[in-house]
Amino acid sequence: MTDTTVATGTPDTSAPVTQERRVVTAIPGPKSQELHARRLEVVPVGVTAALPVYIERAHGAIVVDVDGNQFIDLGAGIGVTTIGHTNDAVVAAATTQLDSVIHTLFTITPYESYVRVAELLAAHTPGDFAKKTVLVNSGAEAVENGVKIARKYTGKNGVAVLDHAYHGRTNLTMAMNFKAAPYATGFGPLAGDVYRAPNSYPFHDGLSGSEAARRTISYLEKTVGADDLACLVVEPIQGEGGFVVPAEGYLPALQEWCTANGVVMIADEIQSGMARTGAYFASEHFGWVPDLVLSAKGIAGGLPLAGVTGRAEIMDAAQPGGLGGTFGGNPVACAAAVAVFEQIESQGLLAEGKRIESALVTGLRDLQAKYPVIGDVRGIGAMIAIELIVPGTHEPDAAAVTAVAAYAAQKGVLLLTAGTYGNVLRFLPSLAISDELIAEALGVIDEAFASL
């Protein structure tokens, strides 16, 4: 790689994107700074920029900014480009579809690719029962539809979520989030009938799966009551909350209680699904078969698509015309999604998730042994996190997270932060990242911790 500052001239945008880190200007560079000034004139401050470098090209695990800097991308658009930026098969499928039909609206004049995506989701989500799918545009929209389907099916109103959950920025999903700021501050009144229960967080609570499940169930029974609870929405591995992995047995115990009490249990797999964890859906790692599964982010290789997939009898509860939307299941996005499923199978990408887990966890635990600020290393597949704490305590150290992420960015490594208290660094690389790029990124992160 190159890690020097030189005069760049005009980047050659016709050349292939090489899979290497390359820093050739200050970060952000002059062209990014110019674009950022333009942005501030026309884009509201509520649309933040974690790192104001403006991306011009990308491929595999590398993104290239307008100044010619090449970054190792450990975020993949927050888990979207799971099979790699501009995957050749996805680009080809979308391009072919663009040449034939861009839009008709599936609820007016349907098309085959929507049906094919629904078939693939039925085949690959957990459970061997009959399933049906509605396709929508975004993760938050999938959450909204999952909740309304559960309410229709059960005839009940209550929605339960867990501590540290994140589900979106719409009115309902803002109410479902654990953390109000910045997602809901000043945007009320929020949706009602939403109840929050304690989750399983082994690093902090030390509870077994069965103990944590008893605590959650006890809270729900006392605070809501199963008679008015339509659904329990759970991320099998919490995303924005800090990649919290529940204790073994926790999720199946909650499902058993939900089934016994007529509550629909919904897996929010928006960030954890689509091969990211070495399985198609993270629920599989926990022996959990949800009633409904929500998918988005990585499903279409970077195009906007999301889905609600679940038991046919639950999905059929909605009346004709009750589900759908103008752009939900757009033909181009559906064509890309079919290509994503095909790439996962033909390229053996589930194994790549396990390879990445091995490389990341090994390297991060080596760093944990050197730096006591790293309190916990956790995650599955290409969904790994480290939680930073004040050494000798469990108190969060958000300042260290900010400093490490900023240092890494200056050296050409893009890191994402997370956690209710802002003290988690999360690693969401694409499955296309090489062991060499992982090792190089870990070397930069080592330098960042040393600089603290």
C-alpha positions in Angstrom: 0.0 0.0 0.0 0.9 3.7 -0.2 0.7 5.8 2.9 2.2 9.1 1.9 0.9 12.5 0.9 1.7 13.5 -2.7 0.3 15.8 -5.3 -2.5 13.8 -7.0 -3.6 15.7 -10.1 -6.7 14.1 -11.6 -7.4 10.5 -10.5 -7.6 7.9 -13.3 -11.3 6.8 -13.0 -11.0 4.4 -15.9 -8.5 2.1 -14.1 -9.7 -0.8 -12.1 -10.0 -0.3 -8.4 -7.0 -2.2 -6.9 -7.6 -3.9 -3.6 -5.1 -1.9 -1.6 -5.0 1.0 0.8 -3.6 4.2 -0.6 -3.5 7.6 1.1 -2.3 10.4 -1.3 -3.8 13.6 0.3 -4.8 14.8 3.7 -8.1 13.3 4.8 -10.4 14.8 3.7 -8.6 16.0 0.6 -9.2 19.3 -1.3 -11.9 17.9 -3.6 -13.8 16.4 -0.7 -13.6 19.6 1.2 -15.0 21.5 -1.8 -17.9 19.1 -2.1 -18.5 19.2 1.6 -18.8 23.0 1.4 -21.4 22.6 -1.3 -23.2 20.0 0.8 -23.5 22.3 3.8 -25.4 24.8 1.6 -28.1 22.4 0.5 -28.3 19.4 2.8 -29.7 19.7 6.3 -27.4 19.2 9.3 -29.6 16.3 10.4 -28.1 14.3 7.6 -24.7 13.9 9.3 -21.4 13.0 7.7 -19.3 10.7 9.9 -16.3 11.3 7.7 -16.6 13.9 4.9 -14.7 12.1 2.2 -16.7 11.9 -1.0 -16.6 8.5 -2.7 -16.3 8.3 -6.4 -15.7 4.6 -7.1 -15.6 1.3 -5.2 -15.0 -2.3 -5.8 -14.6 -5.3 -3.5 -13.5 -4.1 -0.1 -12.0 -0.7 -1.3 -13.7 2.7 -1.7 -12.0 5.5 -3.6 -12.7 9.1 -2.9 -12.7 12.1 -5.3 -9.1 12.9 -4.4 -7.8 9.4 -5.3 -7.5 8.1 -1.7 -8.3 4.4 -1.4 -9.8 3.2 1.9 -10.1 -0.3 3.4 -13.9 -0.3 4.0 -14.7 -2.1 7.2 -18.3 -0.8 7.2 -19.7 -1.8 3.8 -22.3 0.9 3.9 -23.4 -0.3 7.3 -23.6 -3.9 6.2 -25.1 -3.3 2.7 -22.4 -4.3 0.2 -22.0 -7.6 1.9 -20.8 -9.5 -1.2 -18.5 -6.6 -2.2 -18.8 -3.2 -3.8 -19.9 -3.3 -7.4 -20.0 -7.0 -7.5 -19.7 -8.0 -11.2 -22.7 -10.3 -11.2 -25.0 -7.8 -9.4 -23.9 -5.0 -11.8 -24.6 -7.3 -14.8 -28.1 -8.3 -13.5 -29.1 -4.8 -12.7 -27.8 -3.5 -16.0 -29.7 -6.2 -18.0 -32.9 -5.3 -16.0 -32.5 -1.6 -16.7 -32.5 -2.4 -20.4 -35.9 -4.2 -20.2 -38.2 -3.0 -17.4 -37.3 -0.4 -14.7 -40.8 -0.1 -13.1 -44.4 -1.2 -13.4 -45.6 -1.6 -9.8 -46.0 -5.2 -8.7 -49.5 -4.8 -7.4 -50.7 -3.5 -10.8 -48.7 -5.5 -13.4 -46.4 -8.0 -11.7 -43.1 -9.5 -12.9 -41.1 -12.7 -12.3 -38.2 -11.3 -10.3 -40.3 -10.3 -7.3 -41.7 -13.9 -7.2 -38.2 -15.3 -7.4 -36.9 -13.2 -4.6 -39.9 -14.4 -2.4 -39.1 -18.0 -3.4 -35.4 -17.5 -2.4 -36.4 -15.9 1.0 -38.8 -18.7 1.7 -36.0 -21.3 1.0 -33.3 -19.6 3.0 -35.0 -18.1 6.1 -35.2 -20.4 9.1 -38.0 -22.9 9.3 -39.4 -25.6 7.0 -43.0 -24.4 7.0 -44.9 -22.6 4.2 -43.8 -18.9 4.0 -44.7 -15.8 2.1 -43.0 -12.5 1.5 -43.8 -8.9 0.9 -41.1 -6.7 -0.5 -40.6 -3.1 0.5 -37.9 -0.4 0.2 -36.0 -0.1 3.5 -35.3 -1.8 6.8 -37.5 0.6 8.7 -40.3 -0.1 6.3 -39.9 -3.8 6.8 -40.2 -3.3 10.6 -43.3 -1.2 10.2 -44.9 -3.9 7.9 -43.9 -6.7 10.2 -45.6 -5.0 13.1 -48.8 -4.3 11.3 -49.0 -7.8 9.9 -48.5 -9.2 13.5 -51.2 -6.8 14.8 -53.6 -7.9 12.1 -53.0 -11.6 12.7 -53.3 -11.4 16.5 -55.9 -8.7 16.8 -53.7 -7.2 19.5 -51.8 -3.9 19.7 -48.7 -4.1 21.9 -45.2 -4.1 20.5 -42.3 -5.3 22.6 -38.6 -4.6 22.0 -35.4 -5.1 23.9 -33.0 -2.8 25.7 -30.3 -1.5 23.3 -32.4 -2.2 20.2 -32.4 -0.1 17.0 -35.1 -0.5 14.4 -35.2 2.7 12.3 -36.1 6.4 12.0 -39.8 6.3 11.1 -42.4 7.3 13.7 -43.0 3.8 14.9 -39.4 2.6 14.7 -38.2 5.7 16.6 -40.5 4.6 19.5 -39.0 1.1 19.2 -35.4 2.3 19.5 -33.7 2.1 22.9 -31.7 5.3 22.5 -33.7 8.5 21.7 -30.8 10.8 20.9 -30.3 11.6 18.1 -32.9 9.5 16.4 -36.1 10.8 18.1 -35.1 14.0 19.9 -37.7 16.6 19.2 -39.6 14.5 16.7 -42.5 13.4 19.0 -45.2 12.5 19.8 -44.0 9.0 19.1 -46.1 5.9 18.5 -47.7 4.3 21.5 -48.2 0.7 22.7 -44.4 0.1 22.5 -42.8 -1.6 25.5 -39.1 -2.2 26.2 -37.8 -5.2 28.1 -34.3 -6.1 29.3 -32.2 -8.1 26.9 -29.4 -10.6 27.2 -26.0 -8.8 27.4 -23.5 -11.3 28.7 -20.6 -8.9 29.0 -22.6 -6.8 31.4 -25.2 -8.9 33.0 -23.4 -12.3 33.4 -26.7 -14.2 33.0 -27.2 -17.5 31.3 -29.6 -17.6 28.4 -32.3 -19.2 30.5 -31.8 -16.6 33.3 -31.9 -13.7 30.9 -35.0 -15.1 29.2 -36.8 -15.5 32.5 -36.0 -11.8 33.3 -37.3 -10.7 29.9 -40.5 -12.8 30.1 -41.2 -11.7 33.7 -40.9 -8.0 32.6 -43.2 -8.5 29.6 -45.8 -10.4 31.7 -45.9 -7.7 34.4 -45.6 -4.6 32.2 -47.6 -5.5 29.1 -49.3 -8.9 29.5 -49.5 -11.4 26.8 -53.2 -10.8 26.2 -52.4 -7.4 24.6 -49.0 -8.2 23.0 -49.0 -8.6 19.3 -45.3 -9.1 18.7 -41.8 -9.2 20.1 -39.2 -7.7 17.7 -35.7 -8.9 18.3 -32.3 -8.5 16.6 -30.6 -11.8 16.9 -27.3 -9.8 17.1 -28.0 -6.2 18.0 -26.6 -3.8 15.5 -26.5 -0.1 16.5 -26.7 -1.3 20.1 -23.2 -2.6 19.9 -23.3 -6.1 18.3 -24.6 -7.6 21.4 -24.7 -11.4 21.1 -27.2 -13.0 23.4 -26.4 -16.0 25.7 -27.1 -19.5 24.4 -30.7 -20.5 24.7 -32.1 -17.0 25.2 -33.8 -16.6 21.8 -35.4 -20.1 21.6 -36.8 -19.6 25.2 -38.4 -16.3 24.1 -39.9 -18.0 21.0 -41.3 -20.8 23.1 -43.0 -18.2 25.4 -44.3 -16.2 22.4 -45.7 -19.3 20.7 -47.5 -20.4 23.9 -49.0 -17.0 24.4 -50.1 -16.1 20.8 -47.4 -13.5 20.3 -45.6 -13.2 17.0 -41.9 -13.2 17.4 -40.1 -11.2 14.7 -36.4 -11.4 13.8 -35.0 -8.1 12.7 -32.2 -9.5 10.5 -31.7 -6.3 8.6 -28.1 -5.9 9.6 -27.3 -9.5 10.6 -28.8 -11.4 7.7 -27.9 -12.3 4.1 -24.7 -14.4 4.8 -23.0 -11.8 7.0 -22.5 -14.2 9.9 -21.5 -17.4 8.0 -25.2 -18.4 7.8 -27.9 -16.9 5.6 -29.5 -15.5 8.8 -28.0 -15.1 12.2 -31.0 -16.7 13.9 -29.6 -20.0 12.7 -26.6 -19.7 15.0 -29.0 -19.7 18.0 -31.3 -22.5 17.0 -34.1 -19.9 16.7 -36.9 -20.3 14.2 -38.8 -16.9 14.2 -42.4 -16.4 13.0 -41.3 -13.5 10.8 -37.9 -12.5 9.4 -37.1 -8.9 8.3 -34.3 -8.6 5.7 -32.8 -5.5 4.0 -29.3 -4.0 3.7 -27.2 -6.8 2.0 -30.1 -8.4 0.2 -29.7 -6.5 -3.1 -25.9 -5.7 -3.2 -26.4 -2.0 -2.7 -29.8 -1.4 -4.3 -32.8 -0.4 -2.0 -34.8 -3.5 -1.2 -36.2 -5.1 2.0 -38.6 -7.8 2.9 -40.9 -9.4 5.5 -40.9 -13.1 5.2 -42.9 -15.4 7.5 -45.4 -18.1 8.2 -47.9 -18.1 5.4 -50.9 -18.0 7.8 -49.5 -14.9 9.5 -48.6 -13.2 6.2 -52.0 -13.9 4.8 -53.8 -12.1 7.6 -53.5 -8.7 5.8 -56.5 -7.9 3.6 -56.0 -7.4 -0.2 -54.5 -4.0 -0.8 -53.2 -3.8 2.8 -49.6 -4.4 1.9 -47.3 -3.0 -0.9 -46.0 0.3 -2.1 -45.0 2.1 -5.2 -41.4 1.1 -5.3 -41.5 -2.0 -3.1 -39.8 -4.9 -4.9 -38.6 -2.7 -7.8 -37.6 -4.9 -10.8 -34.0 -3.7 -10.8 -33.5 -4.2 -7.1 -35.1 -7.7 -7.4 -32.8 -8.6 -10.2 -29.8 -7.6 -8.1 -31.2 -9.6 -5.1 -31.4 -12.8 -7.2 -27.8 -12.2 -8.3 -26.8 -11.8 -4.6 -28.4 -15.2 -3.7 -26.7 -16.8 -6.7 -23.3 -15.4 -5.7 -23.6 -16.6 -2.1 -24.1 -20.1 -3.4 -21.8 -20.2 -6.4 -18.9 -18.4 -4.6 -19.3 -20.3 -1.3 -19.6 -17.0 0.6 -21.0 -18.5 3.8 -17.5 -19.9 4.4 -16.0 -16.5 3.7 -17.9 -15.2 6.7 -16.3 -17.8 8.9 -12.9 -17.0 7.5 -13.3 -13.3 8.2 -14.4 -14.1 11.8 -11.3 -16.1 12.4 -9.0 -13.4 11.1 -10.7 -10.6 12.9 -11.3 -12.2 16.2 -7.7 -13.6 16.4 -6.3 -10.1 15.6 -8.6 -8.3 17.9 -8.0 -10.6 20.8 -4.2 -10.0 20.3 -5.0 -6.3 20.6 -7.1 -6.9 23.7 -4.1 -8.6 25.3 -2.0 -5.4 24.7 -4.6 -2.8 25.4 -6.8 -3.1 28.6 -9.2 -0.5 27.2 -10.6 -3.3 25.0 -13.1 -4.9 27.4 -14.8 -7.3 25.1 -14.4 -8.9 21.7 -17.6 -10.4 20.3 -19.6 -11.3 17.3 -20.1 -13.9 14.6 -18.9 -14.1 11.0 -18.2 -10.7 9.4 -20.1 -9.0 12.2 -17.5 -8.4 15.0 -17.2 -5.7 17.6 -14.9 -4.6 20.4 -16.3 -2.7 23.4 -14.0 -0.1 25.0 -14.1 0.5 28.7 -12.2 2.3 31.4 -9.6 -0.3 32.3 -10.5 -2.3 35.3 -14.2 -1.4 35.1 -17.2 -1.8 32.8 -17.6 1.9 32.4 -17.8 3.0 28.7 -14.9 4.8 27.1 -16.5 6.6 24.1 -13.6 9.0 23.8 -11.3 6.2 22.9 -13.6 4.9 20.2 -13.8 8.4 18.6 -10.0 8.7 18.7 -9.3 5.3 17.2 -11.8 5.7 14.4 -10.4 9.2 13.6 -6.8 7.9 13.5 -7.8 5.0 11.3 -9.6 7.2 8.9 -6.5 9.4 8.4 -4.6 6.2 7.6 -7.1 4.9 5.1 -9.2 2.6 7.2 -12.9 3.2 7.5 -14.4 2.1 10.9 -17.9 2.3 12.2 -18.8 3.1 15.8 -21.8 1.8 17.7 -23.2 1.1 21.1 -25.8 2.8 23.3 -22.9 4.7 25.0 -20.8 5.2 21.9 -18.1 2.9 23.1 -18.1 0.1 20.5 -16.1 -0.2 17.3 -17.9 -2.5 14.9 -16.4 -4.4 12.0 -18.8 -5.1 9.0 -16.4 -5.8 6.1 -17.7 -7.2 2.9 -17.2 -10.9 2.3 -14.8 -10.0 -0.5 -12.1 -8.6 1.9 -8.9 -10.5 1.9 -6.9 -11.7 4.9 -4.2 -9.4 3.8 -6.4 -6.3 4.0 -7.8 -7.4 7.3 -4.2 -7.8 8.7 -3.3 -4.4 7.3 -6.3 -2.7 8.8 -5.6 -4.4 12.2 -2.0 -3.0 12.0 -3.5 0.5 11.6 -5.9 -0.1 14.5 -2.9 -1.2 16.6 -1.2 2.0 15.8 -4.4 3.9 16.8 -4.6 2.2 20.2 -0.9 2.9 20.8 -1.5 6.6 20.0 -4.0 6.8 22.8 
